[in-house]
Amino acid sequence: MEDPVVLSAEHLHKNFGEGDVLCGVSMQVRKGELVSIIGPSGCGKSTFLRCLNFLEIPDSGKVTAMGVTIERKDAVWRRADEHMAHRLRTHVGMVFQSFNLFPHLTVLDNVLLAPRVVKGEGGEVERAEAMALLEKVGLARVAQRYPVSLSGGQQQRAAIARALAMRPEIMLYDEPTSALDPIVAEEVLGVMRTLDDEGMTQIIVTHDMRFAQVASDTIVYMDGGHIVESGPPEVLCVNPAHEQTRRFLRTLL
């Protein structure tokens, strides 16, 4: 029996005033699946990812994550919509290209901040859980250091631990290794592989085709605000159905 669908997007549209960035994008992701989204710069990948947890509000369309559904039918963003977006985000963690750690907080306090602010959790149990997360990403020994003293790879792993502190069922990553050199990037990708082995559902916007080929269950190719095609790496990377995909892959592989 197939794993259940834990996240779906239906007919997402987004326009920033200079033309459509997303043109009715739909996608389903199953529990435990690792999905890599690839495509040329400016094709809508990052906008689509941010719409999945309403950091970017789509103009129309529907997103469902872990049973929480938000549907946009008009231009009005209501208080009830924001409440549902908040509920949805408790299930969906987000990791950014630029780390976004608070420089005045230690690594440990960065990890503890969201559970403390959002859930009112800040006791010894939460502290122990935060230390366990830092151990998972290989940062327990630098828990009391500040972000400025860490390498880029360490900062990104701290950002992953911070997102995991909210106990999400789904993780989103927006170009998590693009600012890192290949050796440091491998440290971050190793954490994502570990989470995959543990059954975490993950969606990654990436230009790292080697990781996408080796680690993904599904690769999604986007271009011009559309999903052109998707499939397992052994199919999409070896025998893509569309000439657009073939041209893009020839530039990378």
N, C-alpha and C positions, 0 to 999 in steps of 0.2 A: 504493500500500500504506500502511495506517495505521501511525503510529509505535507502537513497543512500549509496553505498560503498564510504568511504572517504579515505581509505588506503588499499592498496593491495601489497602483496609480491608474486612474482612468481619465483619459482625454484632457490632460493638463495643458493649458494654454498660458503663455506669459508674453507680454509685450511691454518693452521699456520706452515706447514712444518712437522708436526708430525701426520698427518692423518686428515681426514675431520672432521671439527667441525659442519658445516652445510651441509646437504646432499640433496639439492634441496627442501628447505622448502618453502611452499606456504601458504598464509593466506589472508583472507579478513575481514575487520572490517567496520561496518556500523556506520553512524553518531549517536552519543549519546551512543554508546555501551561501556560498561566497560568489558574489557577482562583481565582475569588473566592467566598468563602463569606459569605453575608449572612443576616440574620435578626434578630429582636428580641433585646434584652438578656436574658440568662439562658436562651437557648434551647439552649445546649450547644456553640456554635461553638468557643469557646476550649478547652473541655475536649476536644472532638474533635481539634482541632489538636495539643494537647499529648499526646494518646494516640498520635498518628501516629509520634512518636519516643520514646515511653515516658517523657517527663518526668512524665506522669500515667499510671499503670498501669491499664489497663482491667480490669474484673472478668472479662470473657470476650471472646472474639473473636480475630481474627487480623489481623496487619499484615505486609505484605511490601513492602520497599523495596530496589530494586536487587538483587533476588535473596536478600536476607536476610529470613527469616520468623520471626516470634514468634507463637505461638499460646497463648492462655490457656484452659485447660479447667477449672481449679479455683482456689481462693483462695490457693494457695501460690506465692510468688514465689521461685524457686530461683536458686542461684548461676549455673547455666547460662543461665537467662533473662537475668540481668543482663549476662552476657558477650555474649549475642546482641544485647541492647539497645545495648551499647557499640559493637558492630560496625555495627548499623543507623545509629546516630548519626553514624558517620564519613561516611555518605553523605547525611545530612540536616542542613542548617544551620537555625538557629532565630534569629529576630529578635523581640524583645519590645517591648511598648508602652513600657516604662519604661527602655529603653536598656541598663541593667545593666552599664555600663562601670565598670572599677575606677578610683576617683578618684585613687589614689596613683600610677597609671601614666600615662605619656604616651599620646597617641593611637597612636603607632607601637608602643609596648610592649603596649598593649591588643590590637592586631592580631597581634603576634608571640606572645602568651602561649599560646594554645591549641596551635599547632603545636609550641611548645617543650615544653609539659607532656605532651601526648598522644602526639606523634610523636618527641620528642627532637630536633626541628629548630630550629636557632637560629644558623646561620651566615650568611655574607654573601649566599648565594643566597636564603635565606628572607627576609632583610632587604630585598633588592631586590624580591622578590615582594610583600612587604607594602607597600613604597612604591608599587609599580605598582597595587596595589589601592586605596590611598589616592588615587592620581592618578585612577583610574577613577571614584571617588565624589566627586571634586573637593575632596579634603582634603590633598593633598600639602604644601601650604604651612603647614598647622597640625600637622604630624606630631609635633613636639616640644612641643606644648602639652598641658595637662591638661584633662580633660573639663569641669571647672567653668568654664573660660574659653570654652567653645563654646556656640553656640546650640543649641536643641533639635533643629533640623534637622540640624545638623552632628553632634551626638551620635548621632542615629539613623543617619546615613550611616556614621559610624565603626563602629556596631554591625553594619551590613551588611558592611562590609569585614572586620570580625573574623570573622563567620560564614563569609565566602568564603575566608578564609585556610586553612580546613580542606579546601578543594577539594571541597565537596559537589556532588553531582549534582542535589539537590533543595533548595529553600529554602522554609521556612515562616515566615510573618509573622503575628503576633498583634496586630491593630489598630496597625500601625506608625505611623500618622499621627494617631491620635485625640487625642493630647496636643499637637498642633501647630496653629498657625494656618494658614489655607489657602495662603498664599504659601510658607511654609516647608515645608508638607506637599508642595507641588509639587516641591520639590527632591528629596525622598525618592522620590516616585513616579517622577520622571525616571530615577533609578538603576534602579528596578525595570523600567521600560520598556527601558532599555539591556540589562539582563540578559535580558529576554524576546527582544530582537532577536538576542542571542548564543546563544539556544537553551536557556537555563536553565529547568528545570521549577520552577514557583513556585505555592504555595498561600497565599492571603491571606485572613485573616479581616478584614473591613472594613465600615465604615458609609459609606464614600465611594462612593456610587452612580455618580457621574460617572466615576471611575476604573474601577469595575467594568464599566460599560457600554462604555467606550472601549477599555480595554486587555485585557479578559478574553477567552479562548477559550471558557470555560465559567463560568456563574454557578450556584452551588448555593444554594438557599434552604432554611434549616433553621428548624424551629419545634418546640418541645416535645420536644426530644431525637431528632427524626426529620429525615431529608432529605425534604422535601415534594415538591420537584421540582428538576430541573437542566436546563440547556440553554444554547445560545449566547445572548449578550445580545440579539440582534435578535429572538429568539423569546421568551425568558423575560420581558424587560422590556416587550415590545410586546403579546404575547398569551399570558400565563401560563395554565396549564391549571387551576390550583386557586384557589378563592376566597381561601384564606389568603394566597397569594402576592399576589393582586390587592390585598387590603386593605393588606398591608405596603407594597407599592410606591406605593400612593396617598398614604401618609404621607410618602414621600421624594421622589417625582418630580413 
